[in-house]
Each structure stands twice: as structure tokens, then as C-alpha cells.
Amino acid sequence: MAMNRHITSHFYSIIKVIFLLLTFSLCVTSAKGKDFASFSNNTLTFDPDSPQVELQDSISFIYPGKSLIKSLVIPGWGQAHNKAPFLKTLSFVAIETASIASAYYFHNLGLSSQHDYENYADNHWTLNNWYIFTQNHNADLGQYGIQLSGGSHSLVIKIDNETLQGEHGSFITSNDIEGHYDWITNGYVTVVRDHHFYENVGKYNQFSGGWTDSEDYELVEKAVSDTSAEILVMTDLKESYLNMRFDSNQYKLVAKYSITVLMFNHIISGLEAILFAQKKSKILNNSKVALLFNPKNRNGIGGISLTMEF
């Protein structure tokens, strides 16, 4: 989860950088008024039969405004506008296409596998089984977190009986059902199967007893660090469920990485379009691209600074 939040924070940073580059490009385009201009090399030729003055050896200069905007919208478009080598243009287009296809494919694969593991838990984890198991094994497995109430986490329970709703409200937590096994057997309560439920039943020992094969549990030692380990109360069904969740999360992570590549492809294409225009036209006396320091950012990077002198 921490890794996902870290990736998400970078998405917002990338979007901010793109916004700044777009604002800059609009300013450049507005200041120049047009994309191309011609300047003389100071050699003039006068035709005695004509009042016109012809400029010899004129050189075309490419201003980077439109190239930057086009590259930020569609990577490779700015390179095509600059008449850059075809392979360079094709590389940005290929990365864009591959990133979109990858993000779409793995996002859908992640959602599909999420649907599969949720159905798996719905079919193999029951509130009734959890209640019975915790009552029967609290004495011998309580040290590993096997308990019905008072644990580190709890489940949300929905009350479906009108009388009980009048006394306790529509929702309670799993801490409130101890001593009320009849609520479960009579169908008065059901567990709310939300995001937290699907995380809890796989992550914490406290809910291992809900799996229908819980009586066949085994204790598995898992290393937490080089000097410590924790004991997991595992069953075959729980292990299969954890593997399904892991695969789903990996698919979604690849989709997020693909979006990151997509964002950077836009930025790099825009910067390359500017630098190529500078090299080809030589209208910029000096330019500098640098990273901005941000002490609050984990990597110390707060954005990109682009300085150009005309």
C-alpha cells in the first residue's frame, strides 16, 4: 500500500510538470506570434529595374512553441513538426502506443483477477465458521491473534433484523457479536464484504478461522526482518486467496508503471522538441534544463526547470 501511495504522489507531480510546460509553451507561442520566421544574413542585392530589395541566403528559424505543445499532446508530433529523423519520431509514437496498450491490458486484467479473488472469498469464508473457530481455539491460538473481539481489527456487520436495528442501529462491528451466535444462525446479521473485508481475511491471523478449511490450519513462520519473524495461521484456501490477491495487485502495479511511462514520454518528447529546434535553428543563445529540489519529496525532486534566453 505504501508503494502504491508513493506512485500516486508521483503522478500528481508529473501532471504539475506538464501543466507548467504547457503554460510556458503558450507564452513562447504568444510572444513569437508565428511558428517560422526568416532572417537575412545581412547580404542585400538591389535590382535596378525593380524597387524591391531581395534578401539573399535567407535562413529559416524554427521556434519551439508549437513543437512543444504538439509533443505534449501527442509524443512524436513535435518531432515530425521539426522534421526530425523518422526513427526518432517513430520511437516516441511507439512508446506512447505501447504504454497505452499496456495500461489498458493490465488494468483490466487486475480488475478481472480482483473479481475472481473476491468471489473466492465469498465462497470460502463465512461469519459462522469464524465465530465457531475463534471460540474453540482462542485458548491455544489466542497468542497468534485468534480472537473474536478486542483484536487489532474488526469487520463491519450489517443488522437485517428490525428489532435489533432498533436497539443497535443498522451497522455494528464484529466486536459486538460475541455472545450472540444466535444472530448469525438466525440470519439476523451479515458481514459487509467491502475493501477492508477482502484485505482483512487474507492479511490477519485474527480472521483465519473464517476459511472453511480452518480446522486443517498449520502454523507458518514468516521472516519480518533479519532478526525477527511472525507466526501465520495458514490454510490451503487462505494461501490460494493470498496468491490471487498478489497477482491482482501486481497487474495493477504494472498498469500504474505504464501510466508513469506514458507521462514521462510526453515530457521527454516536449523537451526533446525544444532542444532539437534550438540545435537546428540556433535562435537560442543559452538554454538549461535542471531538476528542482524539494526537501519534502522522497527523492528530493520537486519538478523540472527550463530556462531559455532569446
Residue pairs with C-beta under 8 A, 6 or more apart in sequence:
3 253
4 253
4 256
6 298
7 253
7 256
7 257
7 260
8 256
10 260
11 256
11 259
11 260
11 263
13 297
13 301
13 302
13 303
14 260
14 263
14 264
14 267
15 263
16 303
17 267
17 303
17 304
18 72
18 263
18 266
18 267
20 303
20 304
21 68
21 72
21 267
21 270
21 271
21 304
21 306
22 69
22 72
24 68
24 306
25 64
25 65
25 68
25 69
25 72
25 270
26 65
26 69
28 63
28 64
28 65
28 68
29 35
29 63
29 65
29 66
29 69
30 65
32 63
32 65
34 63
35 62
35 63
35 65
35 66
36 60
36 61
36 62
36 63
37 60
37 61
37 63
38 55
38 58
38 59
38 60
38 61
39 58
39 59
39 61
40 55
40 56
40 57
40 58
41 56
41 57
41 58
41 59
43 55
43 56
43 57
44 53
44 54
44 55
44 56
45 53
45 54
45 56
46 53
47 54
60 281
61 281
61 282
61 283
62 82
62 277
62 280
62 281
62 283
63 277
63 281
63 283
64 273
64 274
64 277
64 278
66 78
66 81
67 78
67 79
67 81
67 82
67 273
67 274
67 276
67 277
68 78
68 270
68 273
68 274
69 78
70 77
70 78
70 80
70 81
70 273
71 77
71 78
71 79
71 92
71 266
71 269
71 270
71 272
71 273
72 78
72 266
72 267
72 269
72 270
74 93
74 96
75 92
75 93
75 95
75 96
75 265
75 266
75 268
75 269
75 270
76 89
76 90
76 91
76 92
76 93
76 96
76 269
78 269
78 270
78 272
78 273
79 88
79 89
79 92
79 269
79 272
79 273
79 276
80 89
81 273
82 273
82 276
82 277
82 280
84 276
88 272
92 265
92 268
92 269
92 272
95 261
95 265
96 262
96 265
99 258
99 259
99 261
99 262
99 265
100 258
100 262
102 254
102 255
102 258
102 261
103 255
103 258
103 259
103 262
105 255
106 251
106 252
106 254
106 255
106 258
107 251
107 252
107 255
109 251
110 248
110 249
110 251
110 252
110 255
113 244
113 247
113 248
113 251
114 248
116 244
116 248
117 198
117 241
117 244
117 245
117 248
118 193
118 198
120 240
120 241
120 244
121 193
121 197
121 198
121 201
121 202
121 241
122 193
124 211
124 212
124 213
124 237
124 241
125 201
125 207
125 210
125 211
125 212
126 210
126 212
127 155
127 157
127 184
127 189
127 190
127 191
127 210
128 184
128 185
129 209
129 210
129 211
129 212
129 214
130 148
130 207
130 209
130 210
131 148
131 177
131 181
131 184
132 209
133 146
133 208
133 209
133 210
133 214
133 215
134 146
134 147
134 148
134 209
135 148
137 146
137 209
138 146
138 147
138 148
141 205
141 233
144 205
144 219
144 231
144 233
145 151
145 152
145 204
145 205
145 206
145 233
146 205
146 206
146 208
146 209
146 233
147 206
148 174
148 175
148 177
148 178
149 174
149 175
149 176
149 177
149 178
150 175
151 204
151 206
152 204
152 206
153 200
153 204
153 206
153 207
154 173
154 174
154 175
155 173
155 174
155 191
155 192
155 196
155 197
155 200
155 207
156 171
156 173
156 174
156 191
156 192
156 194
156 196
156 197
157 171
157 172
157 173
157 174
157 176
157 177
157 189
157 190
157 191
157 192
158 170
158 171
158 189
158 190
158 191
158 192
159 165
159 168
159 169
159 170
159 171
159 172
159 188
159 189
160 187
160 188
160 189
160 190
161 183
161 186
161 188
161 189
164 183
164 188
164 189
168 176
171 192
172 189
174 191
177 183
177 184
177 189
182 188
183 189
191 197
198 245
200 206
200 207
201 207
201 210
201 211
201 238
201 241
202 238
202 241
202 242
202 245
205 231
205 232
205 233
208 214
208 217
208 233
208 234
208 235
208 238
209 233
211 235
211 237
211 238
211 241
212 237
213 235
213 236
213 237
214 235
216 235
216 236
217 233
217 234
217 235
218 234
218 235
219 231
219 232
219 233
219 234
220 231
220 232
220 234
221 229
221 230
221 231
221 232
222 229
222 230
222 231
222 232
223 229
224 230
267 304
271 289
271 304
271 306
274 287
274 306
274 308
275 287
275 289
278 284
278 287
278 308
283 310
284 308
284 309
284 310
285 309
285 310
286 307
286 308
286 309
287 306
287 307
287 308
287 309
288 305
288 306
288 307
288 308
289 304
289 305
289 306
289 307
290 304
290 305
290 307
291 301
291 302
291 303
291 304
291 305
292 301
292 302
292 303
292 304
292 305
293 300
293 301
293 302
294 300
294 301
294 302
294 303
296 302
